[in-house]
Amino acid sequence: MAEVNVKRVKSSEIEFKERLVSINRVTKVTKGGGVVGYGLGKAKEATAAIQKGIDDAKKNLVKVPVLNGTLPHEQYGKYSGAYVYIQPATPGTGVIAGGAMRAVLESVGVKNVMAKSKGSSNPHSVVKATFDALTKMRDAYTVAQLRGVDLDTVFNG
């Protein structure tokens, strides 16, 4: 599927917020008993992996339309087996969304939104599905430009 409305953003234009979405707990059983770790290996390797993830994220920034602290319209997103539904909410509602979706929506700067995750609960897939839904968002100004009409025509027909 072609990406219609993806607006790339330079990483130098924005201040960043780093959010940890999930971390997996692992157990290695040895003859002395179980050793609990967090799947990151040694500290030096973990730091390098996290830095690599941050660098990749900076290369894939997109602009998301946020109007008065909420989204311009409802939208579905899909990635692999994860399906998400996002809809705008009135002021004072807050971010009603589960773990992985909440991290993405709060990082975007959305203050009032209702969201539902369906299908897979894998945090990686849910984040990608949320990202898919957000990249499909279009505000009225963008729609007017794409259609070649003025803003009044978009709202009143």
N, C-alpha and C positions, 0 to 999 in steps of 0.2 A: 504494500500500500504506500502510495507516495505521500510525503510529508508536504502539506499544502502551506501551512502557516507557521513554519518554524523560523523564528528570527534569532539568529546567532548573536551572542553578546560577547564583547571582549572582556577577558578576566580582569583587566586593569581598571575597568569602569565601575566595579562593584566591590563592596566589602563583603567578606565571607563569614558564614556561620557554619561551623562543623558540627554535625549531629551524628551520633552513633545509632544506627537503626537496629542492629542486632549483633549478638556475639554468641557463638556456639560453645557450649560446655562439652568437654570431652573427658573420658576416663580411660586411663591406661592401667590395665591390671597386671601387676607383677607378682612374683612369689612372696614379696613382702606386704602385699596389699594393693589397694587401688590408689592411683595418683590422679588427682583431679586437676585438669588444666582448662584452658579456654581456647584451644585450637589455633593459637597464634605462633606456636613454636617459641624460639628464643626471642628475647626482648629486642635485640638488634634487628632480626629479620622481621619482627612484627612492626617495628617503627618504619622500616623500609616499605613494607606492604601497604601500610596506612598512607604513607607519603605518596606512593604510586597511585593509590586510589584518589587522593586529593588532586593530584596533577591531571589524572584522566577526567575528573569531574570539571575542572577548570576549562578543559578543552571542549566540553559538551554543554555549555551554558545556553539556555534559551530564555526568551522574554515571555512572561506570562501576564496577561491582562488582569489586573486587580482593580476593581471599582469600589470605592468606599469600604474597603476592608473585606469585600467578598468577591465572588466570581461573577462574570457577566451572564452565564447561563448554565444549565445542567449539562452534564457530559458523561458518557460512558468511556471506559478505557479497558484495554485487554493486553495481557502479555502472557503467553504460554497458557497455563490453566487458571490464571488469576484474572478476575473480572472486578472492576470497581465502578461505582456510581457516585458522582459528585454533584451536589446542587447548592446554589447560593442560599444564604440564610439571612434573616433580618438582624439588624444590629442588636447585640446583647446575647446572641445565641452561643457564641464561642465556637471552637473547633470540635465538632462531634465526629470523631473518626478514631479508628483503631490504631495501634502502635506504629506500624511502618508508615501508614498513610498520614497519621498525625505529624510525624517527623518531617515528611516532605511538605505538607501543607503549611506548617508553621514556618519552615525555612523559606518558603515562597513569600510569606508575609500576609497570608490570608487570615483574617481574624474571626470571620463568621462563615461557617460552612457546615453542611451535613454530608456525610459520606458513608458508603456501605461497601464492604469488601465481600465478594462472593467467590466461590470456587476455591482455588488453592490459597492456603494461609502462609505459604512460604514468603518470608519477608522480602527476599530479593525480587520475586515475581510481583508482589504487591507494589513495591516501589516502582518497578518498571511500568506496571499497568497504570499507576497514578501519574507517572511522568507522561505516558501516552495520552491520558485524558487531558492533562494540562497543556500539552503541545497542540491539541486540537481546539483549544479555546480561542474564540475570536470576539473582539469587542465590536461595537457598532461602527466605529470609525474605520476599522479594517474592512468590514463588510461593505461599507459605502465606497471605499477606494477600489476594492475588487470588482464591484458592480459598475463603477463609473457613474454613480449617482450621488446626490447630496444626502446629508444625514437625515433630513426631514423625510425624504422618500423611504428610507429604510424603516423608520418607525411608523409612518402613516400610509405607506403603500402607494 
